[in-house]
Amino acid sequence: GPAATLVRSGGGELVASSLAGKVVAFYCSASWCPPCKQFTPQLAAFYNRARAAGRPFEVVFVSCDRDQTSMDSYLGHMPWPAIPYGSPAREAALATLKVQGIPQLTVFGRDGKVVEQSAVQSVFAPNSLDRWEA
């Protein structure tokens, strides 16, 4: 991934290299976006089910918020880590992920290649994880 260190709500940190070999979904979202606020709890439910089942799955929040305070407050509703707001890696990720509209969920397979560019709807479909892990 583009970031060396990821942050968690409440101040924990996570080394990005720990994501190697996992299916990683980059979640581009913002607290000012109503569809995002609607989707975040749905993604969290999907995430918590996957983690409880021991699946090699991680989500990384890429904030499109307008300031650090908004991002921190929004991250408080998320069980996954984020690229730090002030990090150049955040801008780099938004460019790499070709973000045009949000919410955007882009899923990378275990080999680090994109398996689904726009996966918001897949969170509601059965067997999405099986497909992404394959």
Residue pairs with C-beta under 8 A, 6 or more apart in sequence:
1 16
1 19
1 24
1 60
1 89
1 93
2 16
2 83
2 89
2 92
2 93
2 96
3 16
3 60
3 83
3 84
3 87
3 89
3 90
3 93
4 15
4 16
4 17
4 89
5 13
5 14
5 15
5 16
5 84
6 13
6 14
6 15
6 16
6 60
6 81
6 82
6 83
6 84
7 13
7 14
7 75
7 81
7 82
7 83
7 84
8 14
8 75
8 81
8 82
9 72
9 75
9 76
9 78
10 76
12 81
14 81
19 58
19 60
21 56
21 110
22 56
22 57
22 58
22 110
23 55
23 56
23 57
23 58
23 107
23 108
23 109
23 110
23 115
23 129
23 132
23 133
24 57
24 58
24 59
24 60
24 107
24 108
25 57
25 58
25 59
25 60
25 105
25 106
25 107
25 108
25 119
26 59
26 60
26 62
26 93
26 97
26 104
26 105
26 106
26 107
26 108
27 43
27 59
27 60
27 61
27 62
27 80
27 103
27 104
27 105
28 62
28 64
28 93
28 94
28 97
28 99
28 102
28 103
28 104
28 105
28 106
29 36
29 39
29 40
29 61
29 62
29 63
29 64
29 74
29 102
29 103
29 104
30 36
30 63
30 64
30 65
30 66
30 70
30 74
30 102
31 37
31 65
31 70
31 71
31 73
31 74
32 65
32 66
32 70
33 64
33 102
33 103
35 102
35 103
36 102
36 103
39 103
39 120
39 123
40 74
40 77
40 78
40 103
41 77
42 123
42 124
43 59
43 105
43 123
44 77
44 78
44 79
46 123
47 57
47 59
47 79
47 80
48 79
50 57
50 129
51 57
51 79
55 129
55 133
56 110
56 133
57 129
57 132
58 80
58 81
59 78
59 80
60 80
60 81
60 82
60 83
61 74
61 75
61 78
61 80
61 81
61 82
61 83
62 82
62 83
62 90
62 93
62 94
62 97
62 99
63 70
63 71
63 74
63 75
63 82
63 83
63 85
63 90
64 94
64 99
64 102
65 71
65 74
65 85
67 85
68 85
68 86
71 82
71 85
72 85
75 82
83 89
83 90
83 93
84 90
97 104
97 106
98 117
103 120
104 118
104 120
105 118
105 119
105 120
105 122
105 123
106 114
106 116
106 117
106 118
106 119
107 114
107 115
107 116
107 119
107 122
107 132
108 114
108 115
109 115
109 132
109 133
109 134
110 133
115 131
115 132
116 122
116 131
116 132
119 128
122 128
122 131
